[in-house]
Amino acid sequence: MLYAVFMSSVLPPFPQPQEPFDTPQLLEVGPSAPEPCLRADAARNRARLLEAAARLIAEHGVAGVTMEAVAAAAEVGKGTVFRRFGDRTGLLMALLDHSARQLQADFLGGPPPLGPGAPPVERLRAFGIAVLYRAVEQLDLQLAAQPEPTRRHAHPSGRALRTHVTVLLRQIEPDADCELLAQTLLAALDPALIHHLTRQCGMPMERLEAGWVDLVARVTRTEPPR
């Protein structure tokens, strides 16, 4: 079961949330506050730099993406790359931005079971499977783009995922410490752990998927699907 099963092929408009939680934040990249509206030439430059970075990854892997290499491939000055993305991590995070926004739009307003309309425990199972397969499909990039440990859990994309999982848990187990449980569940979907399990331990994705479904059943004290 691939992540594409849960994701729509086209990014839908950001929906109004139907659940009682703070306004979700779509992923913002870069070390500084986002610009409310890029000038046309700045937007073109940003797209050009991201296209160049994507080509470098396709040709040389994530290790081939440096600020200097991207500037040379896009035929711009190195300073332009630093001004747009701040550092290499900001550049790599920008490459992940679209799929992160797509994932968030799908679990907030896409079709069930990932989106609204299914029971919360089914949505939680679908969410973890979607995150799991997305991580595997982009594993090298996700590992390279991870912020330093002291910033990782404060990043807007991580907060959006935790908020969603917390809301689902509150619907299933209202008396539990759902914020802490959400952190615990998301730790099972950490890209570094997935890298260890799949590439170093050789575990098949079917085992990781079944493990997530079993973990959700045990945490929520519900029956796993038959």
C-alpha positions as protocol buffer text, in pm:
chain_id: "A"
residue {
  index: 1
  type: MET
  ca { x: 0 y: 0 z: 0 }
}
residue {
  index: 2
  type: LEU
  ca { x: 176 y: 314 z: -118 }
}
residue {
  index: 3
  type: TYR
  ca { x: 144 y: 668 z: 12 }
}
residue {
  index: 4
  type: ALA
  ca { x: -7 y: 759 z: -325 }
}
residue {
  index: 5
  type: VAL
  ca { x: -314 y: 558 z: -225 }
}
residue {
  index: 6
  type: PHE
  ca { x: -385 y: 817 z: 43 }
}
residue {
  index: 7
  type: MET
  ca { x: -261 y: 1131 z: -133 }
}
residue {
  index: 8
  type: SER
  ca { x: -450 y: 1318 z: -400 }
}
residue {
  index: 9
  type: SER
  ca { x: -257 y: 1377 z: -721 }
}
residue {
  index: 10
  type: VAL
  ca { x: -326 y: 1750 z: -718 }
}
residue {
  index: 11
  type: LEU
  ca { x: -285 y: 1971 z: -414 }
}
residue {
  index: 12
  type: PRO
  ca { x: -636 y: 2082 z: -313 }
}
residue {
  index: 13
  type: PRO
  ca { x: -718 y: 2424 z: -166 }
}
residue {
  index: 14
  type: PHE
  ca { x: -639 y: 2441 z: 203 }
}
residue {
  index: 15
  type: PRO
  ca { x: -964 y: 2346 z: 376 }
}
residue {
  index: 16
  type: GLN
  ca { x: -1132 y: 2496 z: 676 }
}
residue {
  index: 17
  type: PRO
  ca { x: -1065 y: 2250 z: 962 }
}
residue {
  index: 18
  type: GLN
  ca { x: -1365 y: 2056 z: 1085 }
}
residue {
  index: 19
  type: GLU
  ca { x: -1204 y: 1965 z: 1415 }
}
residue {
  index: 20
  type: PRO
  ca { x: -1154 y: 2171 z: 1732 }
}
residue {
  index: 21
  type: PHE
  ca { x: -786 y: 2257 z: 1727 }
}
residue {
  index: 22
  type: ASP
  ca { x: -565 y: 2555 z: 1665 }
}
residue {
  index: 23
  type: THR
  ca { x: -531 y: 2674 z: 1307 }
}
residue {
  index: 24
  type: PRO
  ca { x: -283 y: 2430 z: 1148 }
}
residue {
  index: 25
  type: GLN
  ca { x: 37 y: 2565 z: 1000 }
}
residue {
  index: 26
  type: LEU
  ca { x: 155 y: 2453 z: 662 }
}
residue {
  index: 27
  type: LEU
  ca { x: 526 y: 2394 z: 640 }
}
residue {
  index: 28
  type: GLU
  ca { x: 737 y: 2709 z: 633 }
}
residue {
  index: 29
  type: VAL
  ca { x: 1101 y: 2680 z: 530 }
}
residue {
  index: 30
  type: GLY
  ca { x: 1405 y: 2890 z: 593 }
}
residue {
  index: 31
  type: PRO
  ca { x: 1541 y: 3050 z: 906 }
}
residue {
  index: 32
  type: SER
  ca { x: 1353 y: 3378 z: 882 }
}
residue {
  index: 33
  type: ALA
  ca { x: 988 y: 3482 z: 870 }
}
residue {
  index: 34
  type: PRO
  ca { x: 823 y: 3392 z: 538 }
}
residue {
  index: 35
  type: GLU
  ca { x: 769 y: 3664 z: 283 }
}
residue {
  index: 36
  type: PRO
  ca { x: 396 y: 3738 z: 241 }
}
residue {
  index: 37
  type: CYS
  ca { x: 428 y: 3759 z: -136 }
}
residue {
  index: 38
  type: LEU
  ca { x: 737 y: 3705 z: -347 }
}
residue {
  index: 39
  type: ARG
  ca { x: 802 y: 3942 z: -634 }
}
residue {
  index: 40
  type: ALA
  ca { x: 766 y: 3777 z: -971 }
}
residue {
  index: 41
  type: ASP
  ca { x: 1142 y: 3774 z: -1034 }
}
residue {
  index: 42
  type: ALA
  ca { x: 1213 y: 3639 z: -683 }
}
residue {
  index: 43
  type: ALA
  ca { x: 954 y: 3364 z: -731 }
}
residue {
  index: 44
  type: ARG
  ca { x: 1114 y: 3269 z: -1064 }
}
residue {
  index: 45
  type: ASN
  ca { x: 1458 y: 3261 z: -902 }
}
residue {
  index: 46
  type: ARG
  ca { x: 1331 y: 3041 z: -621 }
}
residue {
  index: 47
  type: ALA
  ca { x: 1170 y: 2796 z: -865 }
}
residue {
  index: 48
  type: ARG
  ca { x: 1486 y: 2794 z: -1075 }
}
residue {
  index: 49
  type: LEU
  ca { x: 1702 y: 2715 z: -773 }
}
residue {
  index: 50
  type: LEU
  ca { x: 1472 y: 2433 z: -660 }
}
residue {
  index: 51
  type: GLU
  ca { x: 1469 y: 2284 z: -1009 }
}
residue {
  index: 52
  type: ALA
  ca { x: 1850 y: 2293 z: -1013 }
}
residue {
  index: 53
  type: ALA
  ca { x: 1866 y: 2126 z: -670 }
}
residue {
  index: 54
  type: ALA
  ca { x: 1622 y: 1855 z: -782 }
}
residue {
  index: 55
  type: ARG
  ca { x: 1839 y: 1785 z: -1089 }
}
residue {
  index: 56
  type: LEU
  ca { x: 2148 y: 1754 z: -871 }
}
residue {
  index: 57
  type: ILE
  ca { x: 1972 y: 1505 z: -644 }
}
residue {
  index: 58
  type: ALA
  ca { x: 1860 y: 1300 z: -945 }
}
residue {
  index: 59
  type: GLU
  ca { x: 2213 y: 1296 z: -1086 }
}
residue {
  index: 60
  type: HIS
  ca { x: 2432 y: 1278 z: -776 }
}
residue {
  index: 61
  type: GLY
  ca { x: 2211 y: 1207 z: -475 }
}
residue {
  index: 62
  type: VAL
  ca { x: 2153 y: 1434 z: -178 }
}
residue {
  index: 63
  type: ALA
  ca { x: 2527 y: 1455 z: -111 }
}
residue {
  index: 64
  type: GLY
  ca { x: 2565 y: 1639 z: -442 }
}
residue {
  index: 65
  type: VAL
  ca { x: 2348 y: 1927 z: -324 }
}
residue {
  index: 66
  type: THR
  ca { x: 2562 y: 2210 z: -192 }
}
residue {
  index: 67
  type: MET
  ca { x: 2488 y: 2580 z: -204 }
}
residue {
  index: 68
  type: GLU
  ca { x: 2777 y: 2628 z: -446 }
}
residue {
  index: 69
  type: ALA
  ca { x: 2662 y: 2344 z: -674 }
}
residue {
  index: 70
  type: VAL
  ca { x: 2305 y: 2473 z: -685 }
}
residue {
  index: 71
  type: ALA
  ca { x: 2422 y: 2826 z: -764 }
}
residue {
  index: 72
  type: ALA
  ca { x: 2638 y: 2695 z: -1048 }
}
residue {
  index: 73
  type: ALA
  ca { x: 2361 y: 2474 z: -1187 }
}
residue {
  index: 74
  type: ALA
  ca { x: 2111 y: 2761 z: -1176 }
}
residue {
  index: 75
  type: GLU
  ca { x: 2369 y: 3007 z: -1312 }
}
residue {
  index: 76
  type: VAL
  ca { x: 2326 y: 3255 z: -1027 }
}
residue {
  index: 77
  type: GLY
  ca { x: 2556 y: 3389 z: -760 }
}
residue {
  index: 78
  type: LYS
  ca { x: 2605 y: 3184 z: -443 }
}
residue {
  index: 79
  type: GLY
  ca { x: 2474 y: 3477 z: -240 }
}
residue {
  index: 80
  type: THR
  ca { x: 2137 y: 3445 z: -413 }
}
residue {
  index: 81
  type: VAL
  ca { x: 2100 y: 3088 z: -286 }
}
residue {
  index: 82
  type: PHE
  ca { x: 2191 y: 3188 z: 70 }
}
residue {
  index: 83
  type: ARG
  ca { x: 1951 y: 3484 z: 64 }
}
residue {
  index: 84
  type: ARG
  ca { x: 1664 y: 3269 z: -56 }
}
residue {
  index: 85
  type: PHE
  ca { x: 1712 y: 2964 z: 169 }
}
residue {
  index: 86
  type: GLY
  ca { x: 1947 y: 3066 z: 450 }
}
residue {
  index: 87
  type: ASP
  ca { x: 2155 y: 2749 z: 451 }
}
residue {
  index: 88
  type: ARG
  ca { x: 2170 y: 2399 z: 302 }
}
residue {
  index: 89
  type: THR
  ca { x: 1912 y: 2266 z: 545 }
}
residue {
  index: 90
  type: GLY
  ca { x: 1671 y: 2542 z: 443 }
}
residue {
  index: 91
  type: LEU
  ca { x: 1723 y: 2450 z: 78 }
}
residue {
  index: 92
  type: LEU
  ca { x: 1659 y: 2081 z: 140 }
}
residue {
  index: 93
  type: MET
  ca { x: 1353 y: 2161 z: 349 }
}
residue {
  index: 94
  type: ALA
  ca { x: 1218 y: 2366 z: 60 }
}
residue {
  index: 95
  type: LEU
  ca { x: 1246 y: 2060 z: -163 }
}
residue {
  index: 96
  type: LEU
  ca { x: 1027 y: 1871 z: 85 }
}
residue {
  index: 97
  type: ASP
  ca { x: 781 y: 2159 z: 115 }
}
residue {
  index: 98
  type: HIS
  ca { x: 536 y: 2052 z: -156 }
}
residue {
  index: 99
  type: SER
  ca { x: 485 y: 1696 z: -35 }
}
residue {
  index: 100
  type: ALA
  ca { x: 456 y: 1818 z: 325 }
}
residue {
  index: 101
  type: ARG
  ca { x: 186 y: 2065 z: 224 }
}
residue {
  index: 102
  type: GLN
  ca { x: 16 y: 1795 z: 20 }
}
residue {
  index: 103
  type: LEU
  ca { x: 16 y: 1556 z: 316 }
}
residue {
  index: 104
  type: GLN
  ca { x: -129 y: 1821 z: 546 }
}
residue {
  index: 105
  type: ALA
  ca { x: -398 y: 1918 z: 295 }
}
residue {
  index: 106
  type: ASP
  ca { x: -490 y: 1551 z: 253 }
}
residue {
  index: 107
  type: PHE
  ca { x: -528 y: 1473 z: 623 }
}
residue {
  index: 108
  type: LEU
  ca { x: -719 y: 1796 z: 686 }
}
residue {
  index: 109
  type: GLY
  ca { x: -953 y: 1789 z: 387 }
}
residue {
  index: 110
  type: GLY
  ca { x: -883 y: 1492 z: 162 }
}
residue {
  index: 111
  type: PRO
  ca { x: -1090 y: 1176 z: 123 }
}
residue {
  index: 112
  type: PRO
  ca { x: -1121 y: 929 z: 411 }
}
residue {
  index: 113
  type: PRO
  ca { x: -973 y: 739 z: 578 }
}
residue {
  index: 114
  type: LEU
  ca { x: -680 y: 986 z: 579 }
}
residue {
  index: 115
  type: GLY
  ca { x: -912 y: 1286 z: 560 }
}
residue {
  index: 116
  type: PRO
  ca { x: -1229 y: 1371 z: 754 }
}
residue {
  index: 117
  type: GLY
  ca { x: -1525 y: 1135 z: 740 }
}
residue {
  index: 118
  type: ALA
  ca { x: -1377 y: 815 z: 885 }
}
residue {
  index: 119
  type: PRO
  ca { x: -1367 y: 715 z: 1254 }
}
residue {
  index: 120
  type: PRO
  ca { x: -1067 y: 873 z: 1429 }
}
residue {
  index: 121
  type: VAL
  ca { x: -887 y: 542 z: 1487 }
}
residue {
  index: 122
  type: GLU
  ca { x: -909 y: 463 z: 1114 }
}
residue {
  index: 123
  type: ARG
  ca { x: -775 y: 809 z: 1036 }
}
residue {
  index: 124
  type: LEU
  ca { x: -488 y: 757 z: 1278 }
}
residue {
  index: 125
  type: ARG
  ca { x: -397 y: 426 z: 1114 }
}
residue {
  index: 126
  type: ALA
  ca { x: -411 y: 583 z: 767 }
}
residue {
  index: 127
  type: PHE
  ca { x: -207 y: 883 z: 881 }
}
residue {
  index: 128
  type: GLY
  ca { x: 79 y: 671 z: 1007 }
}
residue {
  index: 129
  type: ILE
  ca { x: 88 y: 457 z: 694 }
}
residue {
  index: 130
  type: ALA
  ca { x: 91 y: 769 z: 475 }
}
residue {
  index: 131
  type: VAL
  ca { x: 377 y: 924 z: 675 }
}
residue {
  index: 132
  type: LEU
  ca { x: 566 y: 593 z: 674 }
}
residue {
  index: 133
  type: TYR
  ca { x: 559 y: 549 z: 297 }
}
residue {
  index: 134
  type: ARG
  ca { x: 629 y: 916 z: 232 }
}
residue {
  index: 135
  type: ALA
  ca { x: 938 y: 887 z: 454 }
}
residue {
  index: 136
  type: VAL
  ca { x: 1063 y: 580 z: 268 }
}
residue {
  index: 137
  type: GLU
  ca { x: 1010 y: 740 z: -73 }
}
residue {
  index: 138
  type: GLN
  ca { x: 1211 y: 1047 z: 33 }
}
residue {
  index: 139
  type: LEU
  ca { x: 1434 y: 896 z: 299 }
}
residue {
  index: 140
  type: ASP
  ca { x: 1774 y: 1035 z: 199 }
}
residue {
  index: 141
  type: LEU
  ca { x: 1631 y: 1382 z: 149 }
}
residue {
  index: 142
  type: GLN
  ca { x: 1438 y: 1373 z: 477 }
}
residue {
  index: 143
  type: LEU
  ca { x: 1747 y: 1265 z: 670 }
}
residue {
  index: 144
  type: ALA
  ca { x: 1962 y: 1536 z: 514 }
}
residue {
  index: 145
  type: ALA
  ca { x: 1696 y: 1803 z: 569 }
}
residue {
  index: 146
  type: GLN
  ca { x: 1626 y: 1730 z: 934 }
}
residue {
  index: 147
  type: PRO
  ca { x: 1694 y: 2032 z: 1156 }
}
residue {
  index: 148
  type: GLU
  ca { x: 1941 y: 1995 z: 1440 }
}
residue {
  index: 149
  type: PRO
  ca { x: 1798 y: 1803 z: 1739 }
}
residue {
  index: 150
  type: THR
  ca { x: 1722 y: 2115 z: 1945 }
}
residue {
  index: 151
  type: ARG
  ca { x: 1512 y: 2259 z: 1659 }
}
residue {
  index: 152
  type: ARG
  ca { x: 1355 y: 1942 z: 1522 }
}
residue {
  index: 153
  type: HIS
  ca { x: 1048 y: 1924 z: 1743 }
}
residue {
  index: 154
  type: ALA
  ca { x: 980 y: 2298 z: 1718 }
}
residue {
  index: 155
  type: HIS
  ca { x: 964 y: 2302 z: 1338 }
}
residue {
  index: 156
  type: PRO
  ca { x: 621 y: 2406 z: 1199 }
}
residue {
  index: 157
  type: SER
  ca { x: 580 y: 2084 z: 1000 }
}
residue {
  index: 158
  type: GLY
  ca { x: 636 y: 1875 z: 1312 }
}
residue {
  index: 159
  type: ARG
  ca { x: 391 y: 2085 z: 1510 }
}
residue {
  index: 160
  type: ALA
  ca { x: 125 y: 2035 z: 1243 }
}
residue {
  index: 161
  type: LEU
  ca { x: 165 y: 1657 z: 1257 }
}
residue {
  index: 162
  type: ARG
  ca { x: 158 y: 1651 z: 1636 }
}
residue {
  index: 163
  type: THR
  ca { x: -153 y: 1870 z: 1647 }
}
residue {
  index: 164
  type: HIS
  ca { x: -335 y: 1637 z: 1411 }
}
residue {
  index: 165
  type: VAL
  ca { x: -239 y: 1321 z: 1600 }
}
residue {
  index: 166
  type: THR
  ca { x: -327 y: 1484 z: 1932 }
}
residue {
  index: 167
  type: VAL
  ca { x: -674 y: 1578 z: 1806 }
}
residue {
  index: 168
  type: LEU
  ca { x: -742 y: 1223 z: 1685 }
}
residue {
  index: 169
  type: LEU
  ca { x: -622 y: 1077 z: 2015 }
}
residue {
  index: 170
  type: ARG
  ca { x: -847 y: 1311 z: 2212 }
}
residue {
  index: 171
  type: GLN
  ca { x: -1143 y: 1180 z: 2017 }
}
residue {
  index: 172
  type: ILE
  ca { x: -1042 y: 820 z: 2091 }
}
residue {
  index: 173
  type: GLU
  ca { x: -898 y: 846 z: 2445 }
}
residue {
  index: 174
  type: PRO
  ca { x: -1020 y: 1177 z: 2595 }
}
residue {
  index: 175
  type: ASP
  ca { x: -885 y: 1096 z: 2943 }
}
residue {
  index: 176
  type: ALA
  ca { x: -529 y: 1021 z: 2828 }
}
residue {
  index: 177
  type: ASP
  ca { x: -229 y: 1256 z: 2809 }
}
residue {
  index: 178
  type: CYS
  ca { x: -282 y: 1287 z: 2436 }
}
residue {
  index: 179
  type: GLU
  ca { x: -5 y: 1538 z: 2373 }
}
residue {
  index: 180
  type: LEU
  ca { x: 255 y: 1302 z: 2517 }
}
residue {
  index: 181
  type: LEU
  ca { x: 101 y: 1000 z: 2343 }
}
residue {
  index: 182
  type: ALA
  ca { x: 118 y: 1188 z: 2013 }
}
residue {
  index: 183
  type: GLN
  ca { x: 491 y: 1242 z: 2063 }
}
residue {
  index: 184
  type: THR
  ca { x: 535 y: 874 z: 2139 }
}
residue {
  index: 185
  type: LEU
  ca { x: 344 y: 760 z: 1831 }
}
residue {
  index: 186
  type: LEU
  ca { x: 529 y: 999 z: 1602 }
}
residue {
  index: 187
  type: ALA
  ca { x: 863 y: 870 z: 1732 }
}
residue {
  index: 188
  type: ALA
  ca { x: 780 y: 541 z: 1556 }
}
residue {
  index: 189
  type: LEU
  ca { x: 768 y: 734 z: 1226 }
}
residue {
  index: 190
  type: ASP
  ca { x: 1103 y: 911 z: 1267 }
}
residue {
  index: 191
  type: PRO
  ca { x: 1303 y: 899 z: 940 }
}
residue {
  index: 192
  type: ALA
  ca { x: 1623 y: 796 z: 1119 }
}
residue {
  index: 193
  type: LEU
  ca { x: 1444 y: 500 z: 1276 }
}
residue {
  index: 194
  type: ILE
  ca { x: 1286 y: 404 z: 944 }
}
residue {
  index: 195
  type: HIS
  ca { x: 1631 y: 418 z: 782 }
}
residue {
  index: 196
  type: HIS
  ca { x: 1769 y: 187 z: 1051 }
}
residue {
  index: 197
  type: LEU
  ca { x: 1483 y: -61 z: 1025 }
}
residue {
  index: 198
  type: THR
  ca { x: 1461 y: -79 z: 646 }
}
residue {
  index: 199
  type: ARG
  ca { x: 1821 y: -36 z: 533 }
}
residue {
  index: 200
  type: GLN
  ca { x: 2025 y: -162 z: 825 }
}
residue {
  index: 201
  type: CYS
  ca { x: 1791 y: -430 z: 961 }
}
residue {
  index: 202
  type: GLY
  ca { x: 1635 y: -521 z: 627 }
}
residue {
  index: 203
  type: MET
  ca { x: 1277 y: -509 z: 751 }
}
residue {
  index: 204
  type: PRO
  ca { x: 1014 y: -508 z: 475 }
}
residue {
  index: 205
  type: MET
  ca { x: 764 y: -225 z: 459 }
}
residue {
  index: 206
  type: GLU
  ca { x: 479 y: -467 z: 520 }
}
residue {
  index: 207
  type: ARG
  ca { x: 624 y: -538 z: 867 }
}
residue {
  index: 208
  type: LEU
  ca { x: 654 y: -167 z: 949 }
}
residue {
  index: 209
  type: GLU
  ca { x: 300 y: -103 z: 830 }
}
residue {
  index: 210
  type: ALA
  ca { x: 165 y: -393 z: 1037 }
}
residue {
  index: 211
  type: GLY
  ca { x: 367 y: -269 z: 1334 }
}
residue {
  index: 212
  type: TRP
  ca { x: 209 y: 76 z: 1310 }
}
residue {
  index: 213
  type: VAL
  ca { x: -142 y: -70 z: 1295 }
}
residue {
  index: 214
  type: ASP
  ca { x: -64 y: -289 z: 1598 }
}
residue {
  index: 215
  type: LEU
  ca { x: 84 y: 7 z: 1789 }
}
residue {
  index: 216
  type: VAL
  ca { x: -226 y: 219 z: 1726 }
}
residue {
  index: 217
  type: ALA
  ca { x: -450 y: -64 z: 1846 }
}
residue {
  index: 218
  type: ARG
  ca { x: -253 y: -105 z: 2167 }
}
residue {
  index: 219
  type: VAL
  ca { x: -226 y: 267 z: 2244 }
}
residue {
  index: 220
  type: THR
  ca { x: -594 y: 334 z: 2173 }
}
residue {
  index: 221
  type: ARG
  ca { x: -717 y: 3 z: 2320 }
}
residue {
  index: 222
  type: THR
  ca { x: -910 y: -75 z: 2004 }
}
residue {
  index: 223
  type: GLU
  ca { x: -930 y: -385 z: 1787 }
}
residue {
  index: 224
  type: PRO
  ca { x: -699 y: -390 z: 1484 }
}
residue {
  index: 225
  type: PRO
  ca { x: -870 y: -434 z: 1145 }
}
residue {
  index: 226
  type: ARG
  ca { x: -934 y: -791 z: 1041 }
}
